[in-house]
Amino acid sequence: MLTQPTGNQMKKSTLHLATLVTTVALLNACQPQENLELKNALTFFVSFDAGYDADYAKGDKKMYTATSRRALDSANAGMHNADHKILGDQGRFGDAFRFGSRTDTVVFFKGKDNIVYDPQNWSGSISFWLSLDPAVDLEPGYTDPIQITDNRWNDASIWVDFTQENPRDFRLGVIGDMASWSKDTLDSPWEAELEKRMVRVKEPPFTSSSWTHIAITYQSLGGDQSMSTLFINGEKIGTISGINEPFTWEYDKANIYIGLGFIGSMDEFAIFNRPLSDQEILSLYQLKDGVGSIL
């Protein structure tokens, strides 16, 4: 039998609700405005402190593993490679994800809704930490710690990689539809056209005894005023601009690949829905307790 709450019960409930609202307001007030703006822009974040899945996601939180790039349709949720594992208390903040060997295994998160995508005017930012000695840890061949695309590395993609031989360069690549940009190779060498779409860093400052912060901002991809910038440890390194080709995805097929051919540690991977300012990138790099502290 249902009973009506008493006057005292209703007063207690109202008081509890008022206390809760006040507590939330005080917590928000304690956060710097810049942190609140970063939080509002966040669409995806995985700390690796609570397992392989994302701590926060606008879309699917789960990590997926496939035996190869050609076997994405048979990918399984979770981590299914014994060489890749979480290392407790060895991250930049808390735990870290360690890629232990170069392998055909593909590790990824689904891009839909975790990345805000607009085929005509796409903007956002990416942030993560790496720890490795490229000359010692990496096996021969190109390796992409991060690659975001619905297809291939050279067809509507954003990535960073280490070049294939020592001494290795570190590069940011932002490349539109292959059907569009490859037309330029009729009048210019393939390598020259690719170089226009990259920021190249010689003697990058990575070590296995420290953590290096990488941030990427991009704006107006697929539009007339496209621009992408690479930051390392809060410092602006270089910008790609004037590459105004289409950037077309089948959104359902877009994936956030991590650790392709990579050996090393990764921590605090985050995606934002707008290009962060130079000051926000610096603040992100200087966060005392990492991105998790702004959630």
C-alpha positions as CSV (number, residue, x, y, z in Angstrom):
1,M,0.0,0.0,0.0
2,L,1.4,3.4,-1.0
3,T,1.6,6.1,1.7
4,Q,2.0,9.8,1.3
5,P,5.3,11.3,2.7
6,T,5.0,13.2,5.9
7,G,5.8,16.9,6.2
8,N,9.1,16.1,7.9
9,Q,10.1,13.6,5.2
10,M,9.3,16.2,2.5
11,K,11.4,18.8,4.3
12,K,14.3,16.4,4.7
13,S,14.1,15.5,1.0
14,T,14.0,19.1,0.0
15,L,17.0,19.9,2.3
16,H,18.9,17.0,0.8
17,L,18.3,18.2,-2.7
18,A,19.3,21.7,-1.8
19,T,22.5,20.5,-0.2
20,L,23.4,18.4,-3.3
21,V,22.8,21.3,-5.6
22,T,24.9,23.6,-3.4
23,T,27.7,21.0,-3.2
24,V,27.9,20.6,-7.0
25,A,27.9,24.4,-7.4
26,L,30.7,24.7,-4.9
27,L,32.7,22.0,-6.7
28,N,32.3,23.8,-10.0
29,A,33.2,27.1,-8.5
30,C,36.5,25.6,-7.1
31,Q,37.6,24.6,-10.7
32,P,39.4,27.3,-12.7
33,Q,37.2,28.6,-15.6
34,E,39.8,27.2,-18.1
35,N,39.4,23.7,-16.6
36,L,35.6,23.9,-16.9
37,E,36.0,24.9,-20.6
38,L,38.3,22.0,-21.2
39,K,35.9,19.7,-19.5
40,N,33.0,21.0,-21.7
41,A,35.0,20.4,-24.8
42,L,36.0,16.8,-23.9
43,T,34.4,14.0,-26.0
44,F,36.7,11.1,-25.2
45,F,39.2,10.2,-22.5
46,V,41.0,7.0,-21.4
47,S,43.4,7.2,-18.5
48,F,44.2,3.4,-18.4
49,D,43.7,3.6,-14.6
50,A,40.5,1.7,-14.5
51,G,41.2,-0.8,-17.3
52,Y,41.4,-0.6,-21.1
53,D,38.1,1.1,-21.7
54,A,37.6,4.8,-21.8
55,D,36.8,6.7,-18.5
56,Y,34.6,9.1,-20.5
57,A,33.2,8.9,-24.0
58,K,30.4,10.5,-26.0
59,G,30.2,7.2,-28.0
60,D,31.4,3.6,-27.4
61,K,33.8,3.4,-24.4
62,K,35.1,0.0,-25.2
63,M,38.6,-0.8,-26.5
64,Y,38.7,-3.3,-29.4
65,T,41.3,-5.7,-30.7
66,A,41.6,-7.3,-34.1
67,T,44.2,-9.7,-35.4
68,S,45.0,-7.4,-38.3
69,R,43.8,-4.3,-40.2
70,R,42.1,-6.6,-42.6
71,A,40.2,-8.4,-39.9
72,L,38.4,-5.4,-38.3
73,D,35.0,-7.0,-38.9
74,S,36.0,-9.8,-36.4
75,A,37.4,-7.5,-33.8
76,N,36.6,-8.3,-30.2
77,A,36.0,-6.0,-27.2
78,G,38.9,-5.9,-24.8
79,M,42.6,-6.5,-25.0
80,H,43.6,-9.8,-26.7
81,N,47.3,-9.5,-27.0
82,A,49.4,-10.8,-24.1
83,D,52.3,-8.5,-25.1
84,H,50.2,-5.4,-24.5
85,K,49.2,-4.7,-20.9
86,I,48.5,-2.0,-18.3
87,L,51.4,-1.2,-16.0
88,G,50.4,-0.2,-12.5
89,D,51.7,3.1,-11.2
90,Q,54.0,3.6,-14.2
91,G,52.1,6.2,-16.1
92,R,52.4,9.9,-16.3
93,F,49.4,9.8,-13.9
94,G,48.6,6.5,-12.3
95,D,48.8,3.5,-14.6
96,A,50.0,3.3,-18.2
97,F,49.3,1.2,-21.3
98,R,52.4,-0.6,-22.5
99,F,52.7,-1.8,-26.1
100,G,55.3,-4.6,-25.6
101,S,56.0,-5.8,-29.2
102,R,55.6,-4.9,-32.9
103,T,52.7,-6.9,-34.1
104,D,49.9,-7.1,-36.7
105,T,47.4,-6.9,-33.8
106,V,45.3,-3.7,-34.2
107,V,44.0,-1.9,-31.1
108,F,41.4,0.8,-31.5
109,F,38.4,2.7,-30.2
110,K,35.4,3.5,-32.3
111,G,35.3,7.1,-33.6
112,K,31.6,7.7,-34.0
113,D,30.5,10.3,-31.5
114,N,33.9,10.1,-29.7
115,I,35.1,12.4,-32.4
116,V,32.9,15.3,-33.4
117,Y,33.0,15.1,-37.2
118,D,31.9,17.5,-39.9
119,P,32.8,16.8,-43.5
120,Q,32.9,20.5,-44.5
121,N,34.3,22.2,-41.4
122,W,35.9,19.8,-38.9
123,S,37.7,21.0,-35.9
124,G,39.1,19.5,-32.7
125,S,42.1,18.6,-30.6
126,I,44.0,15.4,-29.5
127,S,46.2,15.0,-26.4
128,F,48.3,12.1,-25.1
129,W,51.6,11.2,-23.4
130,L,54.3,8.8,-24.6
131,S,57.3,7.3,-23.0
132,L,59.9,5.5,-25.1
133,D,63.4,5.7,-26.5
134,P,62.8,5.6,-30.3
135,A,66.3,4.5,-31.2
136,V,66.3,1.6,-28.7
137,D,62.7,0.5,-28.3
138,L,61.2,0.6,-31.8
139,E,61.8,-2.2,-34.3
140,P,62.5,-1.3,-38.0
141,G,59.7,0.2,-39.9
142,Y,57.2,3.1,-39.6
143,T,55.1,3.1,-36.5
144,D,52.0,5.2,-35.7
145,P,51.3,5.7,-32.0
146,I,48.0,7.4,-33.1
147,Q,46.1,7.1,-36.4
148,I,42.5,8.3,-36.8
149,T,40.7,7.5,-40.1
150,D,37.9,5.5,-41.6
151,N,40.2,4.0,-44.2
152,R,44.0,4.3,-44.6
153,W,46.8,6.5,-43.3
154,N,46.8,8.5,-46.6
155,D,43.1,8.9,-47.1
156,A,41.3,11.4,-44.8
157,S,43.4,10.7,-41.8
158,I,45.2,12.3,-38.8
159,W,48.2,10.6,-37.4
160,V,51.6,10.9,-35.7
161,D,54.4,8.5,-36.6
162,F,58.1,7.7,-36.1
163,T,60.0,7.2,-39.4
164,Q,61.3,3.8,-40.2
165,E,65.1,4.1,-39.5
166,N,67.4,5.6,-36.9
167,P,67.8,8.5,-36.3
168,R,64.0,8.6,-36.4
169,D,62.0,11.7,-37.1
170,F,58.6,12.3,-35.4
171,R,55.8,13.6,-37.7
172,L,52.3,14.8,-37.7
173,G,50.3,14.1,-40.8
174,V,46.9,15.5,-41.7
175,I,45.9,14.2,-45.1
176,G,42.5,14.7,-46.9
177,D,40.8,12.5,-49.4
178,M,43.3,10.5,-51.5
179,A,41.2,11.0,-54.6
180,S,41.7,14.7,-54.3
181,W,45.2,15.3,-53.0
182,S,46.8,12.6,-55.2
183,K,45.8,14.6,-58.3
184,D,48.6,17.0,-57.3
185,T,51.2,14.2,-57.8
186,L,50.6,14.5,-61.6
187,D,52.7,17.7,-61.5
188,S,54.7,17.2,-58.3
189,P,56.5,14.1,-56.7
190,W,54.4,12.0,-54.3
191,E,56.9,12.6,-51.5
192,A,56.8,16.4,-51.9
193,E,53.0,16.4,-51.8
194,L,53.0,14.3,-48.6
195,E,55.6,16.6,-47.0
196,K,53.2,19.6,-47.5
197,R,50.8,17.8,-45.3
198,M,53.2,17.0,-42.4
199,V,55.0,18.6,-39.6
200,R,58.4,16.9,-39.2
201,V,60.4,17.0,-36.0
202,K,64.1,15.9,-36.1
203,E,65.7,14.6,-32.9
204,P,62.4,14.6,-31.0
205,P,62.7,14.7,-27.2
206,F,61.4,11.3,-26.3
207,T,63.1,9.1,-23.6
208,S,62.1,5.9,-21.8
209,S,62.8,7.5,-18.5
210,S,60.4,10.5,-18.9
211,W,57.0,11.3,-20.4
212,T,56.5,13.5,-23.4
213,H,53.2,15.3,-24.0
214,I,51.8,15.5,-27.6
215,A,48.9,17.7,-28.6
216,I,47.4,18.3,-32.0
217,T,44.8,20.9,-32.9
218,Y,43.0,21.0,-36.2
219,Q,40.4,23.4,-37.6
220,S,38.3,23.8,-40.8
221,L,39.4,20.5,-42.2
222,G,37.4,20.0,-45.4
223,G,36.9,23.8,-45.7
224,D,38.8,26.7,-47.2
225,Q,40.9,27.7,-44.2
226,S,42.2,24.4,-42.9
227,M,45.0,24.4,-40.3
228,S,46.6,21.8,-38.0
229,T,49.3,22.4,-35.4
230,L,51.6,20.1,-33.4
231,F,52.6,20.8,-29.9
232,I,55.3,19.0,-27.8
233,N,55.4,19.6,-24.0
234,G,53.2,22.6,-24.4
235,E,55.3,24.2,-27.1
236,K,54.1,24.9,-30.6
237,I,56.3,23.0,-33.0
238,G,54.8,23.6,-36.4
239,T,51.6,24.1,-38.4
240,I,50.1,22.7,-41.6
241,S,48.0,25.2,-43.4
242,G,46.4,25.9,-46.8
243,I,45.6,22.2,-47.5
244,N,42.0,22.7,-48.6
245,E,41.0,19.3,-49.9
246,P,37.9,17.3,-49.0
247,F,38.1,15.3,-45.8
248,T,35.4,12.7,-46.2
249,W,34.6,9.8,-43.8
250,E,32.1,7.0,-43.6
251,Y,31.5,8.0,-40.0
252,D,30.4,4.5,-38.8
253,K,33.8,3.1,-40.0
254,A,36.0,5.8,-38.4
255,N,38.4,4.3,-35.8
256,I,40.9,5.7,-33.3
257,Y,43.8,3.4,-33.7
258,I,46.5,3.4,-31.1
259,G,50.0,1.8,-31.1
260,L,50.2,0.6,-34.7
261,G,53.6,-1.2,-34.9
262,F,54.5,0.7,-31.8
263,I,56.6,-0.3,-28.8
264,G,56.4,2.0,-25.8
265,S,54.1,3.4,-23.2
266,M,51.0,5.6,-23.6
267,D,48.9,7.5,-21.0
268,E,46.0,10.0,-20.8
269,F,44.6,9.9,-24.3
270,A,42.0,12.6,-24.8
271,I,39.9,14.1,-27.7
272,F,38.2,17.5,-27.6
273,N,35.5,19.0,-29.9
274,R,37.3,22.2,-30.8
275,P,40.8,23.5,-31.5
276,L,42.3,24.4,-28.1
277,S,44.2,27.7,-27.7
278,D,47.9,27.8,-27.2
279,Q,47.3,28.7,-23.6
280,E,44.9,25.8,-23.1
281,I,47.4,23.4,-24.6
282,L,50.0,24.7,-22.1
283,S,47.5,24.3,-19.3
284,L,46.7,20.8,-20.4
285,Y,50.4,19.9,-20.3
286,Q,50.7,21.5,-16.9
287,L,47.7,19.8,-15.2
288,K,48.9,18.6,-11.9
289,D,46.8,15.5,-11.8
290,G,46.0,15.0,-15.5
291,V,42.8,15.2,-17.5
292,G,41.0,13.1,-15.0
293,S,41.2,16.0,-12.5
294,I,38.9,18.1,-14.7
295,L,36.1,15.5,-14.9
